[in-house]
Amino acid sequence: MINKYLLLGRRNKEEGEKPFWISFADLMTALMVMFLLVMSVALLAVTDQVSSADRNKIQREQEIDQLLGKIAKAAEKYPGIFVDKNRAVIDFGDRARFDTGSSTLSAEQAQYLSLFVSEMLVVAKDELGRKWLKRIIAEGYADQRGDYLLNLNLSLQRSQRVLCALLSPPVNQTFILTAEEKERVRDYFLVGGYSFNSAKKSLEESRRIELRLEFFGQDEEHPAMNDITRGNFGSCRI
């Protein structure tokens, strides 16, 4: 009889504890499901952000490549001018070669340069140009004869000569940029001298100028040009 009551008591105790453990297990299962759902949503959000950034990066690269392609197309009309799309550099080759120790361009060279830059500014005005083209750096170079600082000054004068040819051409030059084009040159162009760094195979090839194109970053803000004084380009001082 006593064993009967003990067995009955144990059974009642076990049955009384079961609802608690079942409820606790269900709660843990529900929490686990919620955790997995939250993690899945968060992972999808992060993945979508990364995918969007990658898409924007690819689109930027493609559009800049299209822009360089348009400039290269314009250069086809000017033999001797080569557009290196990988470096985003325009090489004028023999069309802008300098004599030893000189920073002077001939009238023919200055006009050829002006004609091409006029074509390039047309490309810069289109949708992709306005969107991505940040600046154009006229880079002057020298050969390895002479010391570094001498050639640094000479190469800088050669890059300045580009701006002189565009903004203050000789009076006898038959083609000159319009006032609007000159303003755009001032907006876009900078100069830099590189002495005999990046020298070419020969001394003659090293005495050159190049135009290096720089582009805006994906979310980079375009600077306002409203505060720039217009007109009054002055005359060349070199």
N, C-alpha and C positions, 0 to 999 in steps of 0.2 A: 504493500500500500504506500509505504514511504517512498519507494522507488518510483511509483506511479506519479506521485505529486512532484518529485524532483524533476522527472522527465517533462512533465507538463509545464513546470515553472521555467525550465530552460528553453522550451519551445516558445513560450510567451515572450521571454526576454529577447530571443533572436528575432522573432517577428516584430517586436517593438523597435529594434535597432535598424531593421532593413530600410524603412522609409527614409531615415536620415542619410544612410550611405548612398541610396539611390538618388536622392535629391542633390547631394554633394557631387556625385559623379556627373549628373546632368549639368550642374552648374559649371564644373570644370570643362566639360565638353563644349558647352556654349561659349565660355570664355575663350577656349582655344579656337573655335570657329571664328569668333569675332576678331581675335588677334590675326588669324590668317587672312581674313577679309581686309582688315586695315592695312596689313603689310602688302597685300596684293595691290590695293588701290594706290598706296604710296609708291610702290615699285613701278606701277604703270605711269604715274605722274612723272617720276624721275626719268623713266625711259623716254616718255614723250618729250620732255624738255631737252634731253640729249639729242634725240632724233631731230627736233626742230632746229637746234643749234648746228647740227651737222648739215642739215638741208640748207640753212642760210649760208654756211661756209662754202658749200659746193656751188650754190647759186652765185655767190660773190665771185668765186674763182672763174666760173663760166662766163659771167658778164664782163669781167676784166679781160678775159681772153678774147671775147668778141670785140671789145674796145681796141685792144692791141691789133686785132685782125683788121679793123677798119683803118687804123693808122698805117699798117703795113700795106694795105691796098692803096692808100694815097701815095705811099712812097714808091710804088711801082712806076709812077709817072715821072720819077726823078732818078735816073740812073746814077748809081754810085752811093745812094743812101740805102742803108740796110737797117731793118728793125729786128732786133734780137728779142723775141717774145719771152724767152726764158729769163732773161735778165731785165726785161722792161727798159731796154736801152736803144736809142737811135744813134747809129754810127754813120757819120757823114763821109768817112773814107777820104779819098782824094779830093772830094768836093770842099773840104774844109781843112786842108793840110797846111801847116805853117812852115816857113823857112826857118833855118837854124837861128835861134836867138830872137826871133821876131814874133810879134803878136798881131800882125797886120793881115787882114783878109783883103784879097783883091776885090775890085768892084763886081766882077763876075761871081765870085764866091759869095759875097754879101747878098747879091740879088737872088742867087740860087737858094740861099738859106731863107731869105724872106718869102720867096714863093712857096717853099715847102711848109714853113711855119704857118703861113696863111691857110693852107689846106688842112693842117693839123688843128688849127683853131676851129675850123668848121666841125670837125669830129668832136672836139671838146665841148661844143655847144649842144650836141644832141643829148638824148636822154641818158645814155650810159656815161657819157663824158661828164655831164653835170652831177651824176650820182657818185662816180668813183674817182675821177681824176682830181688829185689833191694839189700837186705841184709838178713843175718841170725844172730840173736842175741842169743848167749848162755847166758841164764839167770840162775843164781844160787840163791838158797833159803836156809833158815835156819829155825829151829824151834824157839819157843818163850822162850827157856831157855837162860839166860844171857841177857846182855843189848843190846840196839839197835846197837850201833857202833861196838861192838864185833861181832855181827852177820852180820852186813853189810860187814865187812872185810872178814869174813868167807865165806859168800855167794859169794863175788867177787872172792875169791880164788877157789871156786868150779866151777865158770864159766870159770876161767882161766885154770883150770884143763882139761876142754874139749879141749881147743886149744893145751895144752901140749900133750894130748893123740893122737891128730891128727897130730901134726907137729913134736913132739919130743918123739916118743913112746919108750918104753923099748927095749933094744937090743934083748931080748928073745921073743918079740911079733911076732907071726907067720904071721900076716897080717898087712901090713902098707900101707899107701896111696902112690901112685906114686908121682914123683916130680911135674907132671902137676896137679894132684889133690891137692897137698899141696898149689900150687900157687892159685888155685881156692878157697881153704879154706881161704887164706889170703885176696883174693879179696872180698869175701862175708861175712866173719864172724866178728862179734864184740862181746864184752863181757859186762855183766852188773850184778851187785849184788843188791839184793832186800831185804836183811836182812830177817825179818820174816813177811814182807808184803805178802799178798796173801797166808797166811798159810792154810794148809790143815786140815782135821778133826783130824788127829793124828800127833804126833811129828815126827814119822818115815816118814810119807808121805810128811811132810813139808821139809825134808832134801833131796832136789832133784835138778835136772837141767831140764830145758826145752829149746827147740829151738823155737824162735819166728820168723816167716817169715814176712818180710815187702816187699811191692810191689810198683812199680813206679806208679805215677799218670798218668792220661790220656795223657797229653802232656809234661810230665816231661822228661827233657833231661838226657840221660845216661852219667855218668861221664867217661872221658877217663882214661884208666888204664896204658897208655904207660909210665908214669913217675914214676911208682912204681918199686923200686929196687927188682930184682928177686933173688931167692935163699937165702942163708945165713939165715936160719930160727933160728939158735941158739939152745940153750938147755933150758929146763924148769927151772925156777928160784924159784919155790915154792915146 
